[in-house]
C-alpha cells in the first residue's frame, strides 16, 4: 500500500511539473524546465559593506591609538622622560609602524628585485609592533606610579635613536626605488604591444587573388600583420650593428601575382609553444650577457628570450613560452637593452 501511494503521488507531482526525487536518493533532480539558481551579490551591497568596513576600521584605529598613546606615554614618563616630552615616545613607535606597513604594501608587487627591501621593512614592522604591544602589556602589568628597572628604562630610551635610523634608511630606500621606477617606466611602456590600426577592407571584387592557408596554430619565424599588401614593403636599415646581425632575412615578395606568406599547418599542443629560430646576432648578445654575469640562465634560453622580445612579444607570453619567471625575462631584456645602448653609443663615438 505504501509503495502504491508513493507511486500515485509521484505521478501527480510529475503531471504538475514538480521535480521528484529518484528512488534511493535524498535530493530531487531539477526538471528540464526548472530555472537554475544563481547566487548574485548586489554591487550596491558590496559598496555599502566596504564603506561600513572603512568607517569601523577608522573608529577602531583612532580608539586604539588613543589608548596605546596613553599607555606608552605613561611608560615613557616612568622611565625618566619629562611629562611634556614623554608624549613623543608613542608617536615615534606608532609612526614607525605606519611607515613600515605602507612600504611593505607598496613593495609587494615589485618582484624579486625588491625582496631585500621588503625583508628590511618587514623586520622594522615586526620590531616596532613588538615594542608597541609589549609596552602596552607592561603598562598594564606594573602597579601604578612604580619606577621601572634601570635596564628597562635604558631600553625605552634607546627606542628613539633606533627608530630615527630605521625611518631615515627606509625613507632613503623608498626615494631610491621611486627614482628607479620613474626611469624604467618609459622603457616598460615602449616594450608593451600597442594595438595597430586595422587596414581598411576593400569592397569585394571579382579579381582573382592567390591566398595562403592559415593554420589555427602556425609556427612563424616573425610576426606579420595578416593584410594583403600589393606594394613592396620598405625595409629601414638598422642603426645598431648588433641588431643588424640579429635582424631576420628579407621578407618574401608580396607584390601582385605573388602568393601571400603561407605556413605549414601543425597539429598538437606543442605547436604554439615551439621555440622560435634564434638568429646568430641574438646568440652573440646572449653569449655576452652570460659571459658578463648579467644572467644565470643558459645561452640558448637567453637567446630565445631576446628573439621573442625582438618580435614584440609581451613579457608574460615570453615567460610562458620560455618557462622562466617574468622578473627573469625582464632582467634579461633590461641587460640586453643596456648592452645594445652601450654598443650604439660606442659606434657613434
N, C-alpha and C positions, 0 to 999 in steps of 0.2 A: 504493500500500500504506500509506504513511504517513497519507494522508487517511482511508482506511478504518479504520485503527487508532484514529485520533483520534476519529472518529465513534462507534466502538464504545465507547471509554472515556467519551465524553460521555453516551451513553445509559445506561451503567451508573451514572455519577455522578448523573444525573437521577433514575434509579429509586431510588437510596438517599437522595435529598433533599439532595445536596451541591450548592451553587451552582457553576455552570460559567461560566467567562469567555467572553464573546462573541468572535467572530472579529474580529481587528484591534484588540482591547483588551487591556490588560495586567492589568486588575483584574476580579475576579469580582463580579457583581451579587448582592446578597443575595436569597434566595428569599422567597416570600410568608410562610412561617412562621418565617423566621430571626429570632432575637432581636436587638434593636438594642443596640449597645454604648454605654454611658454612662460618662462619666468622673466619678466621685464622690470627694469628699475627706471623710475621716472628721473629724467635729468634734473628736474626741479628739486626732487627729494635729495639727490646727491649734492646739489649746491647748498641746500639748506643744512644738510649734515656737515658739510665742510665748514660752513660759516659758524655753526654751533661748536664744532671741534676747535676752530681757531680761537673763538671767544673764551671757551673753557680753558684752553691752554694758556691764553694770556692772563686770565684771572689766577690760575694756579701758579704760573711763573711769578707774577707780582707778589702773591702772598708768600710763596716760598722764599723769594728774595728778601722780603722784609723780615721774616723770621730768622733766616740764616744770617742776615746782616746784623740783627740784634745780638745773636749768639756769638758770632765771630768778633764783633766789636767789643763785647764784654770780655771775651777771652783775651783779646789783644791788650785791653786795659789792665787785666790782671798780670800780664807778662811784663808790664813796666812802661807801656806807652802812655802818654798823657791822654786825657779823656777826649780832647778835641782832635787828636791825631789817630786815636785808636779806630775811628770810623773809616779811615782809609784802608785798613788791612783787609776787611771783607770785600771792598771794591777791587783791590788788586787780585784777590783769589778768584772772584766771580768773573771779572772781565778776562782773565787768562783762560778760564773755561770757555767763555764765549768765542774768543779768538781761535782756540784750538778746534772747537766744534765747526765753526764756519770754514776753516781751512780744510778739515777732513772732508766736509761735504763738497767743497769746490773741487778738490783734487781727486775725488772718487773716480770719475770717468777719464782721468788724464792718461791712463795707460801705464805700461811697465816703467816708462822713463821717470815718473814721479813717485815710484814706490818708496824710495828712501825718504822723500819729503813727507809722505803720508805716515810713515813709521814715526818720524820725529813728532809730528803733530798729535798722533795717537798717544805717544808717550807723555807729551805735555798735558793732554786732556786727562789721561789716567791719573797722573800725579796730582794735578790740580783738583780733580774730583775727590781723590783720597784725602787731600788736605781739608777740603770743604766739609766732606761728610765726617771725617774724623774729628774736626774741630767742633762741629755741632754736637756730636755724640759725647765728646769730652766735656763740653759745657754743661750738658745735662747730667753727666755723671758726677762732676765735682760739686761739693757743697758751695752755697753762695758765699761770696766775699772770701774765698780761700786763695791764698797765694799759690802760684804754680811752682813746680820744681825748677831749679835753675837750668837743667838740661832742656826741659820743655820750653821755657822762656827763650832759650837760645835758638831752638828750632823755629819758634814763631818769628823771632827777629830775622832769621836767615831767609824767610819766605820772600820778603820784599825784593832784595837784590837778585835772588834766583829768578823770580818772576820777571824782573826787568831784563835780564839776559835772555830768557826764553822768548819774551814778546818781541824784543828788538830783532833777534835772529829770525823769528817767524815772520815779522813784517818784511825784513830784507829778502827772505826766501820768496814770499808772495810777490814782491815787486819784481824780482828776477824772473819768476815764472810768467808774470804778466807781460813783461817785455819780450820774452821768448815767444809766447803765444801770439803777440801782436806782429812780430816779424814773420812768423810762419803762416799767418792767416792768408796773405795774398797767394803764397805758393800752393796752399791747400785748396783754395778756391779755383786756381788755374788748373789743378790736376783733376777736378771733378768733371765728368762728362756733362756737357751742356747740350740740350736738345737742339738739333739743327732744323731749320725750316724745310718743310717738305716741298719738293718741286711741284709746280702746277701740273695738273693732269690734263693732257691734251684731249680734245674730243676724238671719239672713235672714228677711224677712217678705214678704208678698205686696202690700205697699203700693207703688203705682207712684211712682217718683221721676224727675224730669226731670234728666238728666245732660248734660254737655257732652262734646265730642270733644276729646281731648288729642292734640296733635301730638308726634312724637318730639323735635322741637327747637323749642318755641314761643318766640315773642318776646313777653316780658311787660314791662310798664312797671314792675312792682314784684313782689317775691317774695311768694307766697302759699302757705300750707300747704294741700295738696290734701285737705281734710277738709270734709265736708258739715256746715255749721253751720246749725241750724234756728232759732237766735236771732239777733237783731240785734246785731252787734258793738258794743262800747263803744269809742269813739274818745276818747283823752285829749287835751286841748288842749296843744299845745307851749308850753313856758315861754320859749323864746327867740324873739324877733321875727324873726331871720334864718332860723331853722329853720322858723318858721311860714310864711314866704314860700316856703321850699323844699319844704314838705310837699306830697305829692300830693293830688289831689282826693278827694272822698268816694268810698268803695267802693260797688259796686253792691249792691242789696238782695239778701240771701241768705236771706230767710225762706222758710218752707214755701210751695211753689207757685211760687217764682221759680227761674229757671234758674241753675245754677252758672256761674261765670265761664268763658266759652268763649274760645278763641283760634283764630285762623285758622291752618290748617296751612301751614307753609312748607317749602320744599324747597331743597336746595343747601347747600354747605358754609359759606356766609357767613351763614346764618340765625342760628346760635348765637352768632356773634361780632358781630352787628349792634349798633351803638351805641345805648344807651338814650336815650329822650327826656329832655332836661335841663330841669328846671323853671327858672322865672325867678329864684327865690331863690338857687339854686346858681350861676346865671350871674353874679349880682351878687357873690356871695362870691368866685368865680373872678376876676372883674374886679378886685376889691380886692386879691387876692393878687398878681396880675400887676402891678398898679399900684404896690404896696408893694415889689416886688422879691423876694418870697418864693419865686418860681419863675420859671424862664426859659421855660417852656412857654406855649403859646397859651391864650387864654381858653377855647376850646372843649375842648381836651384836659383842662385843669384842671377844668372843669365836669363832664366825663364821669367823671373820677376821683371827684369829690365825690358825684355822683349814685349811682355804684356803691357807694361807701362808705356812703351813707345807706341803701342796700338791704341792708346787712350782707354784702356780697360780700367774700371773703377777699382779702388783699393780692396774693397770687400770681395769682388769677383776674383782678383788676383790671389788673395789669401785663400779663397776656397779652392781654386784650381791648383795652387802650389802646395796646399795643406800646411801653410805657415800662419802664424799669428799676424793679425793686421798691423800690430805695432812693429813687428819684424819687417813686414813689407814696407811700411812707411820709413823705417830707419834705413833700409837698403836704398830706397828711392832718394831719400834726402842725401845720403852719402854719394850716390851717383850724380845727383844734381850739382853737389859741391865740386866733385871731380871734373864734371863737364864744364862748369863755370870757370874753374881754375885753368883748364886746358884752353878754353876760348880766350881767357884773358892773356895767357902766355902767347897764343898765336897772334893776338892783336899787337902785343908788345914787340 
